[in-house]
């Protein structure tokens, strides 16, 4: 076997492997990203003073932050978002 034939065989094996990898990457289902629900609420209230006729607008913006889901963590311990119960605190003393 000469060196040119060996190079052609190696290049053919490389191209076939590359094609199989590309084919498998396109067959895998893509993960769809879920749009998170909004974490804020906006309320406004307009009040008119009956004596002076002055209009006042009260605006309230509420933002909630949830750092972790309540429940056991990945290693079985309670998550940091969940405070320890009174029984656990008294047992630790």
Protein Blocks (a to p, Z undefined) as FASTA:
>chain_A
ZZklmmmmmmmmmmmmmmmmmmmmmmpccddddddddfbdcdddddddfklopacddddd
dddddfbdcdddfkopacfklccdfklmmmmZZ
